[in-house]
């Protein structure tokens, strides 16, 4: 299959039109007529990812976070983005990002299903996907109330988290708002919907304590803590859609930082 055919499959999973206006999803590097036999899927495109793509002979790299987010005025070997771009282009490796279009169409629903939320609606509605409202984040209800700390322990187990920061004291919770990645931009929507707890990442000190003052606890799983699900989800999707004709591998799950205990 060619890059343009793979892109058609990705469009069916999460169309680029659903990405936020400030985002940079879609084909960022490479040829649409490039023949694809191997795909590497990752969350971020760092130096290790680029090296693995070349080592494994990948024809296409698919990431969640875009390598190129803002305008790049120079592509040289003097800065890290330029070096990564040059390596990929020199090896004729195509590169596609599925960022906020994936968040809107798949990410929130995927996490909500894993933690058992029912009656789900978007936290910030941005449109309609497959005849249902869609948007950034999800708000839903647990089948039964849980103690906040017990819920947090369950979250750690489900997602294999090394750490989980909690703002707020343990109490019964049932109404849950979720925004994988960085969720501070929709924390007010979570409060407005009456969430007992907000599960997200990159929550700052003042944002967390202000949420607690307004009656909502916050669980911070880090930016990577929930979003790594992108890799296995898209691997399974593409394997099914391509009938196993293409070799698809993912970067290992690995936090971009160390937890010092």
N, C-alpha and C positions, 0 to 999 in steps of 0.2 A: 504494500500500500504506500501511497505517497503522502507527504505532509498535508496536502490539501484535503485528502480523504480522512486522515486522522482528525483534522480540524473540524470537519463536518460532523464527526461523531462527538467531539467535544461540545460543539454547538447544541447538539441534542441534549446533552447532559446539563449544560449551564450556558445559555447564549450570552455572547459578549454584550448584547444590548442591555442586559440586566446589571452590568457593572456600573458603579458610581461614576459620575462625570470626572472626578479628580483622579480616577484610577488609571492603570496602564495594563489592562488585561489583553490577551490575544497573542498573535504571532509577533514576537519582538525581534528575533534574529532568524535568518536563513531563507532557504528556497522552498516555495510551495510545491515544486515538482521533485523534491528530494525523496528518494526511495527510503522507506522506513522499515527496518528489520528489528531494531532494538530501541526501546524507550526507557529512559531513566526518569522516575518520578521522585520529587523532593518537595520539601516545604520552602527552603531557601536555597538560593544558588550562591554558595560560598566557594572558596578556593578548593576545598575538598570535594565538593560536588562536581565541579568542572573537571578535576583530575580523575574522578571516578568515571565520569561520562566518557572521557578519552580512553581510559584504561579498559573499560568494558566495551568500547566500540559502539556507543550509543549514537543513533542517527537523530534522535529527538530528545530534548530535555523538557519535561513538563513540571512546572513549579506552581506553588500556591502564591507565594510572595514574588512580585516582579523584581528581577535583577536591575532593570532600568525603570526607575520610578519617575524621576524628573528629567528634564532635558539634559542630554549629554553633549557638551560643546566640543569636547576633545576625546579621542580614543587613541591613547598611547600606552606605552609600557611604564609610564611614570606614576600611574595611580591604579588602584586595585580594580575598579570597575572596567577600565580600559583593558587591563591585562586579561580579565575574564572574557570579555567580548572578543578580543583578538584570538585567544585560544580556541573558542568555540567556532568562530568564523574560519580560522585557518584549517580546522579539522572538518569543516563543512557540516557542523552539527546545528540543526535547527533548534529554536528555543521558543516555547509557548508558556504564558502565565495565565492561570485561572484564579483570579483573586476575588474581588467583591462579587463578581457574577456567580462564583461558586458559593460564596457566603450566602447570597440571597436565595439561590436555587436548591442548595443541598446541605451546607454545613450545619445550620441551626437545626434543621429537621433530623439530621443524623445524630447529633448530640442529644436532642430531646428524646429520641427513641431509645438511646442507650441508657438514659437515666429514668425512663419510664414516665414521661410526661404525657398527659392526656389533654384534650380540648385545646390544642395549641393554636396560637395566633402569632403573627409577627410582632416584635417589639416596636420596630419602626417600619411601617408598611411603605413599600416603594412601588408596588405594582401587583400584577397577577401572573402566576406561573402554574401551568397545567390546571387552569380553571379554579385556582385557590389563591387567596391573598399571600403575598410573599414580601420579604424585606430583610432588614438587618436584625438578627437576634430572634429569639422565640420566647413566648410566655405560655406557661402551661400549668397543669395541676397534677400533683402526685395522687395516686390512688388512695393513699393513707398518709396522715400526718407523720412526720419524723422529727426527732430531736436534731437541731442544727448540727451539732458536732458528730452525731451518728451519720447524718446525711453526708457531711464532709468526709468521713472515713470511707463511706461507700463510693464517693466520687474518686477518692484517691485510689481505691482498689480497681474501679472500673477502668480508669484511664492510666493506671500504672504511674501515678505521680510520686515524685520523691518528696515534694512539699506542697502544702496548700495553706495560704494565708487566710485568716478569718478576721473580719471586722464584725464585732457584735458578740453578745453572750448567748450561750446555748438556750434554746427555747423551741417550742413546737413550730414547725414550718410545713407548709403544703403548697403555697403558690410560688412558683419558681420562674425566674427570668434568666435566660441564658444568652450570652453573646461571646462565642469563642474568639480568641485573639485579644484585641484591645477594645474594651467595651465602654469606656468612660463616656463616649459621645451619646450613648443611649441609656445611661443610668437614670436620667430623669423620667424617661418613658417607663422604665421598670418600676420606679416609685409611683408614677401616676396610675399604673395598672394594678397597684396594690400588692406587688410581689413581697413575699416574706424574706426571700433571699435572692441575691443576684450572683450568678456564677459566670465569671469572665476572667480577664487577665489585664495586666498593666494598670491596675487601679492604684492611684496615688494616695498618699497619707490623708490629705484633707478631703479628697473625694470619698474615701472610705468612711472616715469618721462623720462626715456630713450625712452620708446615707444612713448610718446608724441613728443619727439624731432625728431622722425623718421616718424611723420605724422599720428600716430594711437592713438586714445583714448582708454582708458581701463575702463571697469566697473567691479568692484570686488564685487561679491555677497557672498563672504565667501566660505569656503570649503563645508559647509553643504547646502548652500542656494539653489543650484540646484540639488544636488545629492539625496536629500530626496525623489525625484520622484521614485527612485528605489523601495521603499516599496510598493506603490500602483500599480506600473507597474507589479511587480512580483506577487503581490497578485491576480490581475485580471488574469494574465497569468496562474497561478497555479489553480485558481478556475475553469477556463475554461477547462484546460487540465485534471483535476481530476473529472470533472463533479459534483463539489460540495460535493464530498464524504469526503473531509478532511476539518476540521475547520482551517481557516487561519486568523490570526490577525496580526496587525502591531503595532510597538511602536508609540506613539503619535509624531507628528512633533514637535520638540523642539530643538532650538539652544543650542549648548553645552556651551554657554556663555550668559551673560546678556548684553543688550544694555542700558547704563545709559544716559538718555537724559538730 
